[in-house]
């Protein structure tokens, strides 16, 4: 197995263990055991549990950041931008459910620099999300409702989707995308 | 102070401490200290931390249950029923933010009988919520979208509202009710 593939496997197995037992309770020994390799071999690929956490969380946060930046730079309508944001959340949730669970539960265990970097990315993401909503209301594309309530309603659903999807593995991603976009944008009535 | 009022004060202060430090980390001594009374006096009103948790959680769960049962028995349309469910969540969130946080984070610390009672109430509540949605779709009141996606989208917002409201104390409850009902039922476009 190539070194890069081995690293991906470590990340996938560690994310699953972090989700099941909580980051603090998992040891490097647990991860090695789950991979059926010796702890010493694990250290050939990765220095520490902290490094694994950084790989899991920062990679996802950077993906959210870069796709959001593309969305912001595009000339699409606000509604199209919101649709892309919903799709982004669903894509990452479906592909990396465990890693997203780790991001949501374990981000506070990141060390100083990575923690600051993560929080900065999260704040920029939320700020961009807010800008889309504010512009959508100003342009008359969205209903003139309270900005905070709109943001929270969308955000609460998108952010906790990994919990729901974790229990509904195999739920058709295309059905999820089309139905959730309908519900969040146009309501259920 | 009347014994009943003292009990209410204990519950309010304990719920706040549970939210801040987590149920397991809070001691009866901490609760007594926060109330500026001796631990021995606290035991005159309440037997244990477990009893406080039961008072906090079971009372709220019973309120959700009884109002939901009234809603189910009414002759209103499904849309009206969903509006009442949204209002119920907002009313309890605004009135008992800390207690609801404790319900969401600490329910698993309930002892056997109370835990079973709580889970039964929660399951019945979710089952009733599902019945409203299923009937709404069958009657053509709601869009013919995936039931699970509709339920999750509404539920995720209503269930995490206490987190948002905890950071937005003082947000006008009437504005929250009218805007959230609009967003959840009719969307943002």
Interface residues (C-beta under 8 A of the other chain):
Chain A: X79 X82 X136 X141 X142 X143 X145 X146 X148 X149 X150 X152 X153 X154 X156 X157 X160 X161 X164 X168 X171 X175 X176 X179 X180 X182 X183 X184 X185 X186 X187 X188 X189
Chain B: X79 X82 X136 X141 X142 X143 X145 X146 X148 X149 X150 X152 X153 X154 X156 X157 X160 X161 X164 X168 X171 X175 X176 X179 X180 X182 X183 X184 X185 X186 X187 X188 X189
